Amino acid sequence: MYLRAALIVLLLTGMALAQGSLPPPKDGTTIYVVRPGDSLWKISGRFFDNPLLWPRLWEINPYIDNPNLIYPGDVLALKAKQPDIPVVKVEPKMHKVSFEDIEAPPPVFYYSRGGSEGFITPDQWEHMGTILTSEPPKILLGTGDIVYTNVGSKNGVSTGDRFTIFRTSKPVYHPMTNNKIGYKVQIAGELEIIEVLGKRKSTAVITSSYVEIMRGARVRPAEPFVKEVILRKGEQRADGLIVENKNNTALSGRGDIVYIDVGEEQSIVPGNTFSIYTLPRKAYDPDKGKRVVIPGTLIGKMVILEVEEKSATGVITESSRQIEVGNIVSLDI
């Protein structure tokens, strides 16, 4: 009798996972009221035994604009539910519309490689698993290649689940203070699970690759990303520096991804624009008999794509000369 009950539980769990939904929450709870100190990460770990499943929890609670900002008293759904839509009879009415009634759409910046820009994080980005090998075995992997990973049913994954492939590079140090800012996370591509082979094994296909992918690359559940951001002015002044770039080159230009040392702490949001300046320099004034400060020169513009607590990722949209680490950025307000 006990064995039969266990088999039924396993069957139902397998069906839920096969649909790509969250595992059933503990104790049958369907809603949860956020408490002080909670985060989607903690709530996913508590109810689904896997904190890395937080993107799915965010997906079924679309009213949350920023997954890093939830507040005590917020009510979260732990199960996806189809809303009951009432049928309302509407009588057609004539309405005269003039051009004055139509508001112009906000300016939008489109980044075609959304999701590949990477970011700087203060700690190593936690991974769920690793790419073990490929079929056939290769050193360099790319779009369309079949790979084997060490994630499986024990991680709550199912066929169709998508994962981000990434690698964490060497630490990033501030160009002025030389203090460690964090680690640069490079997004290498995405893969999709095509068959779960066991508790810690699965077959997957690489659905997109932005750089060469090697065996040993780390994976974690894919997070929602956007290719469009609404351009908006900043609310208060914020200045910083370019501390690193995506391509590990000495110089950058239009279309390149760079990272700056200001973020959420300075109220930066995606869509903010920054002006890029050279560092001020000194020149000797023979009439005054001393060195004077020459202000920095405007050499470019950038748009913010992603924001972390103390850093942000942006793309250079204009450049009149080569841009380098250490250049000043100033929020447009």
N, C-alpha and C positions, 0 to 999 in steps of 0.2 A: 504493500500500500504506500509506504514511504517512497519507494523507488518510483512508483507511478506518479506521485505528486511532484517529485523532483523533475521527472521528464517533462511534465506539463509546463512547469515553470520555465525550464530551459527552452522549450518550444516557443512559448509566448515571448520570451526575451529575444530569441533569435528572429522572430517575425518583426518585432519592433525595430531591431537594429537593421534588418534588411531594408526597412523603409527609410533608413537614413535619419530617423528621429532620435531624440534623446532617450536613453534608457529610462524605464519607469522610475520616478522619484521614490525615495524611501518613504515608508509608512503611507503610501497612497496619496500624499499631499499634492494638491494641484496648484495652490497659490502660496506665496510666501511674502510676508511683510518685512522689508529691509530694516535691519537693526544697525545701531552705531557700530562702525568698524567693518561692516560687510562690504564685499565686492563680488562681482560676477564670478571671479576666480574662486573665492571661498565658498560661495553658494553652490557652484557646480561640484566642488569637492565634497561638500556636505551631503547633497542630495543624489549625486550621480557617481560618487566615488572616483571622479576624475576631473580635476580642476581645468585641464586643457580642453574640456568640452564647452567652455564658456561662450565661444562664438555662436553655438547653436542656441544657447539660452538667450543671447542677445537677439538672435534672429526672430524668436517667437515673442519678443517684447519690443516691437519696433518704435514704441514711444520714447525709448531711451536714445537720446541723441549722441551721447558720448559714453562708451562703456566704462570709462574710467571715473565717471561721475554719477553715482547713484546715491540716494539720500534716505535717511531713516524715515519710514512711513511709506515709501514707494511700495507698490504692490506688484510682484512679479508673477507671471504665469509660468508654471513648471511643465505644463503640457500645452501643445499647440491645439487651439480650439477654433472651429469655424464659427464665426459670429452669426447670430440670427439677424437677417436683414429684413426689416419690415417693408411691406409693399405700400407705397403711398401713391394715391391717385392724384395726378397733377393736371390741372386744367391749362391747356396751352394759352399763352397770352402774348400779344404783340409787344415788343420792346424795342424802342428806337435807340440805336447805339451810334454815338459819334466818336470820332478819333480821340476826342478829349477824354473819353471814358476809359480808353485803353492805356494801361501803364506799360512803359517800355520794360522789357525783361532785363534783369540784372546782368552785368557783364560776366561771362563765364570763361575760365581758362581750361582748355582740354589738353590732357597729357596722355598720349596714346599708349604709353607703356606703364599705365597705372598699376601699382603693386610691385614694381621691380625696383623702385627707387632706393629702398633700404633706409636705414636710420641709425642713430647712435643711442645706445641704451647704457645706463650706469652699471648694469650687471650682465653676465652672460645670459643670452636669451635661452629660456628653457626649451628643451626638445622632447618629443614623445618617442622618437625612434630614429633609425639610421638606415640608409640604403646599403644593403649588404653586398649585392652583386647584380649582374644583369644576365639576360639571355638573348644572344650569346654573350659570353664574358667580354667586357670592354674596359678600357681605362677611362676614356672620355665618353660621356653620355649626353644625349640631347633629346629633342622632341620626337616622340614616337617610340623610344626605346622601352623595352620591357625590363622591369627591375624587381628585385625581391627586397622586402623590408622586414625589420623585426618588430612591427606592430601587428596586432591581431585581435582576436576576440577578447583577450584580457584587457585590451585598451578600449573596448566598447566600439570598435570600428566595424563598418559593414561595407559591402560592395557599393561603389558610387561615391564614397567619402573622398573628399579632396584635401590634399596636404600641400603646404608650402615647403619648398626645398630651400635651405639656407646654409650659410656658413658664417661663423663669427671670426673676424680678423683680429689682428693685434690691437692692443689698447690704443686709444686716441688721447693725445696729450694737448693741453691748451697751448697755443703758440706763444702766449705772453708769459703766463705763470708757470708753465711746464707741469701743472697739476694734471693728474689723470681725469679725463672727463668720463670715459666709459669705453665701450667696445663698439666697433662698427659692425653692423649686421648687414650682410649682402644677401639679397634675395636672388637665388639662382634659377628658380623655376617653380613649377607646380606638377603634382602627380595625382592620379586618381586610382583608388583601389579597385581592382577588377576581380580579385578572388581572395577570400580569407582562408588561409591554409592551416591555421591553428591559433593557439593562445598568443604566440609571439612571432607569427610569420604570415606574410601576405604577398600576393603578386600585384604589381601596379604598373601603370603606363605613364610615362612622362608626357604631360599634355602641353607643356610650354617650357621653354628654357631661354633664359636671358643671357647666360654665360655658360662656359663649359661646366658640366656637372661630373663629379668624380665619385667613385665608390667611397663610402664613409660620410657622405654629405648628410646633414641632420634634417629631420622633417618634423613638422608640427601641424595641427589642424589649420587649414586655410582660413584666414580672417577676411571679412568683407573689405574691399578696397574700392575706391572711386577713381574714375578717369577725368572727372570734371569737378572743379571747385569754383564757387562763386567769389569773384574778386570783391574785396571789401577793405575799407580803410581801417587802420588801427585805432584803438580807443585812447591810448596814451603813449607817450614817447618810450621807445625801447631801442637801445643800441647794443651791438654785439660785434662778434668777429666770425669770419669764415674759419672753421677749425679743421675741416677735412673735405675731401671730395670723393665721389663714388669710384672714379677710375684710377685712384692712386697715382695721379700725375701731378707734376709741379704746377701746371697752368691749366686753367679752365676757360671755357667760352660759352657762347650762346647754345642752349640745349643741354648743357652739362648739369649734373646733380651735385649740389654742395650741401654741407651741413654747417649750422651756425649754433652758437652757444647761448641762445635765448629760446624759451619755450612757454609752456603753460604757466610757469611762475610769473611771466611777464604778460600774461593774458593774450599770447599769440594764438591764432586760430588758422586753420587751412583757408587759403584765399587771401590772407594778408600779403601785401607787397612790400618789399624792402628795396631801398636804394643802396648801391654798393659804391664805396669810396676807397681811394688809396689812403694809406696812413699819412698823417701830417708829417712834414719834414722841416728841417731847419736850414736856413741859408744865411750867409754873412751879408749884413747891410753895412757897406763902408761909410755911409753918411752918419749912421748911428754908432758905428764902431762896435757892433755886437751882432750876434746871431739872432734872427727872428724866425717865428714859426710860420710856415707856409701851409695853409689848410689843405685837407685832402681833396682830391678831384673826383667828381662823379664819373664813374666808368661803367656802370651797368645797373640792371634791375633784376629782381628775382621774385618768384611767386612761391609761397609756402604750400607744400603738398601734405606733409604729415607733421604732427607736433608731439613731442615727448615732454616730460616734466621740465627738463632743463636744456633741451635742445630741439631743433626743428630741421626738417628736410625741405629743400627747395630746389627749383629748377631756374637756371639763368635764362631770362627771356630777352635781355638786351645786353650787349657788351661792346664798348668802343675800343677796348684793348684787352689784353690777356688778364685774367683774374686769378689771384693766387691765395693760398692759405695766409691768414693774417689781415686780409683786407677788411675794412670796417663795413658793417651793415647798419642801416638806420630805418626803422619802421616808418612807412608812409602813413601820415595821419591827416 
